[in-house]
Amino acid sequence: MKFPSFSRPIYRALRRGFTLMEMLIVLTIIALLMGMVIYKIGDTSEFGKREKAQTDVLGFKQLLAAYQLETGSLPTTEQGLSVLWTKPSTEPVPNHYRALLEGEETKDPWGHLYQYTYPGKHNPDSYDVYSMGPDGIPDTADDIGNWPDSASTGN
């Protein structure tokens, strides 16, 4: 079938495709959008790390309650959270011990070991279990622990 001669220039114009300038504009817009998405993911990542640390602290609270129920006492500051993995070698050594966790000691999302003090600085009648936060320094504003307002204010 032969097309009439007046439609051939239109057909050729449709076949040409995109110009170089149009392609550069589209690629620039895509690059800008990807940059914005990556920037937002970075913010979400830090929020996620804080949430994971808070969840881990709550888990340690439950494990320490189970340890206290089984042994009759909380671990000392020197024994620390390691009693959840291995039997303590310093006093008080429980008569009936069962490891509550397997594997190695858990690190926070920033790669630091979780901290434990008994009696606690923030909970003098109990204990403090906490992550040292992104800076890795204890007793700073970014610590995430089992005391009131540590999640919202960083204390």
N, C-alpha and C positions, 0 to 999 in steps of 0.2 A: 504494500500500500504506500502510495506516495502522498506526502503532506503538501498542502498548498504552500506556495513560495512565501506568503506573508507570515507563516508561523515558524519558519526555520530560524530567524534571528532570535526569537523568544526562546526557542528550545535550546539554542546554543548558550544563551545568557543564563539559563537555569542550570546548565551542565558545568559551568565554570567553577563553582565552589566558592570557598571563602578567600578573601584577600589576606595578605600577610598582616596587614594592620588589624583586621578583624580578629585574626587568630591571636595576635599579641595582646589585644584588649581582653579577650576572654581568658587567656592564661594569666594575665595580671589579676583579674578579678578572682579567679580560682585560688591563686597564691595568697591573696589578701584574706580570703575566707578561711583558708587552711591555717594561716597564721593566727587568726582570731580563735579558731577552735583549739589549737595547740596551747595557746595562752590560757584559755579557760580550763583545759584539762590539767594544767599545772596547778591551778588554784584548787581544783577538785582533789588532786592527789594529796595535797597537804591536809585538807579537811578529812580525807579518808584515813590518813595516818593517825590523826588525833582520835578519830572514832575507833580505830582498831586498838589503840592504846587504852582508851576508856573501857572497851569491851574486855581486854585482857586483864585489867585491874579488877573488874567485877568478877571475872573467872577466878583470879587469885583469892579474892575475898571468900568465895564459896569453897575453894579448896582448903584454905586455912581454917574455915569453920569445920570442915570434915576432919582435918588433921587434929584440931582441938578436941573434937568429939571422940576420936579414936584414941588419942594419947593422954587426954586430960589436961593438956596445957598448950599454949602457943609456943612456937619456936622463939629462941632468943635472937637478938640482932646479929650476933656472931654466927648462929646457925643459918639464918636467913631463909630465903625461899628454896634453897637447895634441899631442904628436908622434904620437899614435895617429890624429889627425884631419888635421893639417896638417904639412907639411915644416918642420923646425926652421930658424930663421933665425940662431940663435946656435951657436957651436962646441960640440961637434963636429957638423958638418953631414954627414950620410951621403951617400956617392956614389950609392948606389942606394936610393931611397926609394919606398915605396908606402904610401899611407894604409891603415890596418888597420880604421878605422871611418869611417862616413859620418855627415853631419849635424853637430850641435853637441855640445859637451862634455856628458857625462852628469852629472846631478845626483843626489845621494843622495835617499832617500825624504823627507828633511826639507827639501829644496830647496837644499842646499849643494853646491858642487863637491867632487868627491873630491880628496884630497890625495896628493901624491907627494914623497918626499924620498930623495935618493941621495947619500951613503950614509945608511942609515936609523938612526934613534935606537934602535928596537927590534931591528933587523936590521943591525948595524954592517958586516957583510961583504956586505950586499946593499942592498935598498931597502925603504922602507915605503910602502905604498899603503893609504889608509884613508878612512873616513867620519868626520867629526867628531861624529857622533851627533846626538841630539835637541837638545843645547844649542848646537851650532854652534861650539864652541870647541875648538881643537886641544889635544892633550896632556892631556885630562881622562879620567876613569874610564869615560865612556860611549863612547869612540872604538871603532870597529869596524875592525880592520885585519888585515894578513897576518902578524901575529906570533902566537906560541903563546899560548893562553889569552885572546885578545882577545874571543872569542865568549862564553866562559863567565864571565869576571870583569869584562869591560868595559875591560881594559887593553890 
